[in-house]
Amino acid sequence: MKFHLHEIRILDDIAASPDERAFYLFYSTYLRGYTRNPALMSVPIDDHIVHRGDGVFDNALCVSGKYYLLDQHLDRFFFSSNAIGIAPPFTREDLKDLLLRLGKLSVKQDFIARFFLSRGHGSMSVYPHEAISPNLYVLIGKSSAPPERYFKEGMIAVTSPTGMRPPASPQVKSVDYLSNALMELAAKNSGADAAIAVDAAGFITEGSNKNVAILGKDMVLRIPLYEKILRGTTLMRALELTDGLVKSKILKGVSTGNITISEAYNAAEILFFSTSLFVAPVVRYDGRIIGDGKPGKAFRKLHDLFRKDIVSGKKQLTPLK
């Protein structure tokens, strides 16, 4: 998109661009209300979340008028804010009620709610105490479905040339995603769909916004050590769903531990887990064919279980008010 810095326009009546039409509704404690006008869906430049990456966020998917795993996302959101010392000026139930009301106001049944908590505005310095008060921002927007080939043919992944920047805790979902963005840039430049980070010792950790699991030829599903990864809400639900797969002997078990790249190369299956993907297979990693080069049985079973879960998983669904 071409623009000129010398253009000064009145923003009140600007029509939304095609991309902006994917933004249904924006709420801000800074604005003290919500708007449907994309031109007003903004964050002040002096907010610490903008110029210092000082804030946390989470996402919750709404499918057919019901949030999926909303309580789990809220739990992580409040854990993250507490971990970096931002005290939300509202309760967990306040935020849950707000997300339900905003979802209803969006007049949409299928969307993704992205909610952010910043240290606050009022200072361009690095000092947290100079921020006036925390700000909450909520964007209700279009949830784009991943390419269908991810599930029918499988994804291609590469090892990231840059490691994941270690946060104060890997369980904190902070807005500082520069290393994550560089991982995706490396993947795109190499013709892959996603990148996987390794730690200093060369063990697999996670994707830029995806958890990784390795299914060995012994049919044990292996997860990297939790102290090295974000404990994804979708991954945690997947591990609950695998109980049935172990009972039916599709899997022999689930374990956590260090996973080498060579173990991944020789895996029967590699799986990604995320809010948008639920579960997706990796059929090629660093040029090596994984398994038989096709989506495997464990993926297909988990994919079916997730499809049922987002429709009929009563404990996992929260209807809009």
C-alpha positions in Angstrom: 0.0 0.0 0.0 1.4 3.4 -1.1 1.1 6.4 1.3 2.6 9.8 1.6 3.6 11.3 4.9 2.5 14.8 3.8 -1.1 13.8 3.4 -3.2 15.0 6.4 -6.8 13.7 6.2 -9.9 13.8 8.4 -10.3 10.3 9.7 -13.9 10.3 10.8 -15.4 9.1 7.5 -12.6 7.1 6.0 -13.9 3.9 4.5 -12.3 0.7 5.7 -9.8 -1.0 3.5 -10.5 -4.7 2.6 -8.0 -5.8 5.4 -9.7 -3.5 8.0 -13.1 -5.1 7.3 -11.7 -8.1 9.1 -11.8 -6.0 12.3 -15.3 -6.2 13.6 -15.1 -4.4 17.0 -12.4 -2.8 19.2 -12.7 -2.0 22.9 -10.2 0.1 24.9 -10.1 1.3 28.5 -8.1 4.2 27.1 -11.0 5.2 24.9 -13.5 4.1 27.6 -15.7 2.3 25.1 -15.8 0.4 21.9 -15.8 1.3 18.2 -16.6 -0.4 14.9 -14.5 2.3 13.0 -11.1 0.8 12.0 -9.6 4.3 12.0 -10.2 4.4 15.7 -8.8 1.0 16.5 -5.5 2.2 17.8 -3.2 2.2 20.8 -1.5 5.4 22.0 2.1 5.7 21.0 3.2 6.4 24.6 1.8 3.2 25.9 4.5 0.9 27.2 3.0 -2.0 25.2 4.0 -0.1 22.0 7.5 1.3 22.6 8.8 -1.2 25.2 6.8 -4.4 24.5 5.7 -4.1 28.1 2.4 -6.1 28.2 0.7 -9.5 27.8 -2.0 -10.9 25.6 -4.1 -13.9 24.8 -6.5 -15.1 22.1 -9.8 -16.9 22.3 -11.6 -18.5 19.4 -15.3 -18.3 19.0 -17.0 -20.9 16.9 -20.7 -20.9 16.1 -21.4 -18.5 18.9 -19.4 -20.3 21.6 -15.9 -19.5 22.9 -13.6 -22.5 22.9 -11.3 -23.0 26.0 -12.1 -19.4 27.2 -11.5 -20.2 30.9 -8.0 -21.7 30.1 -7.1 -18.6 28.1 -8.2 -16.3 30.9 -6.2 -18.3 33.4 -3.1 -17.9 31.3 -3.7 -14.2 30.8 -3.9 -13.5 34.5 -0.9 -15.7 35.2 1.1 -13.7 32.6 0.1 -10.3 33.9 0.9 -11.3 37.5 4.3 -12.8 36.4 5.5 -9.4 35.0 3.9 -7.3 37.8 0.9 -5.7 36.0 -2.1 -5.6 38.3 -5.3 -5.6 36.2 -7.8 -3.0 37.4 -10.6 -5.6 36.9 -11.3 -9.1 38.0 -11.2 -12.3 36.0 -15.0 -12.5 36.0 -15.2 -8.8 34.8 -13.0 -9.7 31.8 -14.9 -12.8 31.0 -18.2 -11.0 31.1 -16.7 -8.2 28.9 -15.5 -10.7 26.3 -18.9 -12.3 26.2 -20.7 -9.0 25.8 -18.3 -7.7 23.1 -18.7 -11.0 21.2 -22.4 -10.5 21.3 -22.1 -6.8 20.2 -19.9 -7.9 17.2 -23.0 -9.6 15.8 -20.8 -12.4 14.6 -20.8 -16.1 15.5 -17.3 -17.0 14.3 -14.3 -14.8 15.3 -11.2 -14.5 17.3 -11.0 -12.3 20.4 -7.5 -10.8 21.0 -7.1 -9.2 24.4 -4.1 -7.2 25.6 -3.1 -5.7 28.9 -0.4 -3.0 28.9 1.6 -1.4 31.6 -0.1 1.8 30.6 0.4 5.1 28.8 1.8 8.4 29.9 5.6 8.0 29.4 8.0 7.3 26.6 10.7 6.1 29.1 11.7 2.6 30.0 10.6 3.1 33.6 7.4 1.1 34.4 6.4 3.3 37.4 6.0 6.3 35.0 3.0 4.6 33.3 -0.3 6.1 34.5 -2.3 2.9 34.8 -2.8 -0.4 32.9 -4.8 -0.4 29.7 -6.9 -3.2 28.3 -7.4 -3.5 24.6 -9.8 -6.1 23.0 -10.1 -6.7 19.2 -12.9 -8.9 17.9 -11.8 -9.9 14.4 -12.1 -12.4 11.6 -10.7 -15.8 12.3 -8.9 -16.9 9.1 -8.9 -20.7 8.6 -5.5 -22.2 7.8 -4.9 -23.6 4.3 -6.7 -26.9 3.8 -3.6 -28.5 2.5 -2.0 -28.3 6.0 -4.5 -31.0 7.0 -4.8 -33.0 3.8 -1.2 -32.9 2.7 0.7 -31.8 5.8 3.0 -28.9 6.7 6.6 -28.3 5.9 8.9 -27.1 8.7 12.5 -26.0 9.2 14.7 -25.5 12.2 14.9 -21.8 13.0 18.3 -20.2 12.5 17.6 -18.0 15.6 16.5 -19.3 18.9 13.4 -18.3 20.8 14.3 -15.3 23.1 14.0 -16.6 26.7 11.4 -14.5 28.5 11.2 -14.1 32.3 9.2 -17.3 32.1 8.3 -19.3 29.0 4.8 -19.5 30.5 4.4 -15.7 30.2 2.6 -14.8 26.9 4.1 -11.4 26.5 3.8 -9.1 23.4 7.5 -9.3 22.8 7.4 -11.5 19.7 10.3 -10.3 17.7 12.2 -13.6 17.8 8.9 -15.3 16.8 8.5 -13.0 13.8 12.1 -13.7 12.7 11.4 -17.4 12.9 8.5 -17.0 10.5 10.5 -14.8 8.2 13.2 -17.6 8.1 10.5 -20.2 7.3 9.0 -18.1 4.5 12.5 -17.4 3.0 13.2 -21.1 2.9 9.9 -22.0 1.4 8.5 -23.7 4.5 5.2 -23.2 6.3 6.7 -22.8 9.8 9.9 -22.9 11.8 10.8 -24.8 15.0 13.2 -23.3 17.6 15.9 -25.1 19.4 17.5 -24.2 22.7 21.2 -23.6 23.4 21.8 -27.3 23.8 20.1 -28.1 20.5 16.9 -29.6 21.9 13.6 -28.8 20.2 11.4 -26.2 22.0 8.4 -24.8 20.0 7.2 -23.1 16.9 6.7 -19.3 16.7 3.1 -19.6 17.8 2.7 -23.4 18.0 3.5 -26.2 20.3 5.4 -29.2 18.9 5.0 -32.9 19.8 7.0 -35.8 18.4 5.4 -39.2 18.0 8.2 -41.8 18.0 8.1 -45.1 16.2 7.5 -46.6 19.7 4.2 -44.7 19.5 4.9 -42.6 22.5 4.0 -38.9 22.1 6.8 -36.7 23.4 6.5 -33.1 24.5 9.5 -30.8 25.1 10.1 -30.0 28.8 7.5 -27.5 30.1 10.1 -25.2 31.6 11.3 -24.5 28.0 7.9 -23.8 26.3 4.7 -21.9 26.5 2.1 -24.3 28.0 -0.4 -23.9 25.1 -4.1 -24.2 25.9 -4.6 -26.3 22.8 -1.7 -28.6 23.7 -3.1 -29.1 27.2 -6.5 -30.0 25.8 -4.9 -32.3 23.3 -3.1 -34.2 26.1 -6.5 -34.7 27.8 -7.9 -36.0 24.5 -5.0 -38.4 24.1 -6.3 -40.4 27.1 -8.7 -42.1 24.8 -6.0 -42.8 22.2 -3.9 -44.5 24.8 -6.8 -46.7 25.9 -7.5 -47.6 22.3 -3.8 -48.4 21.8 -3.3 -45.9 19.0 -0.7 -44.4 21.4 1.3 -46.2 23.9 1.7 -43.2 26.2 2.7 -39.5 26.6 5.9 -38.2 28.1 7.9 -35.0 28.4 11.7 -34.6 28.0 14.5 -33.3 25.8 14.0 -34.0 22.1 16.9 -33.9 19.7 16.5 -32.8 16.1 17.6 -36.2 14.9 14.8 -37.8 17.0 12.4 -35.5 15.2 13.8 -36.5 11.8 13.2 -40.1 12.6 9.7 -39.6 14.1 6.6 -41.5 13.0 4.7 -38.1 13.1 5.4 -34.5 14.1 2.4 -32.5 15.3 1.8 -28.8 15.7 -0.8 -27.5 18.2 -2.3 -23.9 18.3 -5.5 -21.9 18.7 -6.0 -21.6 14.9 -4.7 -25.0 13.8 -5.9 -27.1 16.7 -3.7 -29.9 15.4 -1.7 -30.1 12.2 0.8 -32.7 10.8 4.4 -31.9 9.7 5.3 -34.2 6.9 8.7 -32.7 6.0 11.2 -31.2 8.4 14.5 -29.7 7.2 14.1 -31.5 3.9 13.6 -34.9 5.6 10.4 -36.9 5.0 8.6 -37.6 8.3 7.0 -41.0 8.5 5.6 -42.0 5.1 5.3 -38.3 4.1 1.6 -38.2 4.7 -0.6 -37.1 7.6 -0.5 -40.0 10.1 -3.1 -41.9 12.1 -2.5 -40.0 15.4 -3.0 -36.7 13.6 -6.2 -37.9 12.0 -7.6 -39.2 15.3 -6.8 -36.0 17.2 -8.1 -33.9 14.3 -11.5 -35.7 14.5 -11.5 -35.3 18.3 -10.9 -31.6 18.1 -13.7 -31.2 15.5 -16.1 -32.9 17.9 -14.8 -31.0 20.9 -15.5 -27.5 19.4 -19.1 -28.5 18.8 -20.0 -30.7 21.7 -17.3 -30.3 24.4 -19.6 -28.9 27.0 -16.9 -28.1 29.6 -14.8 -26.4 26.9 -17.5 -24.2 25.4 -18.8 -20.8 26.7 -21.9 -19.5 24.8 -22.1 -15.8 24.1 -24.7 -14.0 26.2 
